[in-house]
Amino acid sequence: MIAHITGRLAGKSATSCVIEVGGLGLRLAMSTRSLSRLPADGDEVTVYTHLHVREEELSLFGFESIAEQTLFELLITVSGVGPKVALAALSAFAPDALIDAIAAEDDGLVATVPGIGKKTAQRLIIELKDKVGVTAGTVRGARAPAAGAEAAGALASMGFTTAEIAAAVKGYDGPDDAQALLRHALKRLGGGA
């Protein structure tokens, strides 16, 4: 899997951007929120990615943060929520706001996302409430949303479950730094605390 891309921003549209890497232009579909935070054309940029594989198509999706990428990957596990609908959700809501809506079981708010009806919103909440609840607790327990989400994403990529991640970051009160939080969590997971 392609975890991230670093290259020169060659251009962007309302729904995607092109990043040039070694003479190759890669088109990444992105949320409007992430697109608005990209630098000017010609500047270097790093974008976290998800490669979506279907029978006849490979699609590359880009994200400004690991938190957004992780939430996207959770959303597309829900039946009836494909990558385009997941991007629409991330365009409509910041990751923390969407996590709050799911954790609060606010199906009316979730159903305001284009492509998500009332029944899909209810299914999404049922399937993701426990998963995003741990993610939200991890992010908020770390004091720095970006650092907490980044550390949680790194731990998830190492194969730890959401319950293990939540237990590992519990009680962290160090600096607002993903690396420090990750060291704390790995020490606890290794039995060192």
Beta strands, then each sheet from edge to edge (+ up, - down):
strand 1: 4-12
strand 2: 16-21
strand 3: 24-30
strand 4: 44-54
strand 5: 57-63
sheet 1: 1+ 2- 3+ 5+ 4- 1+
end
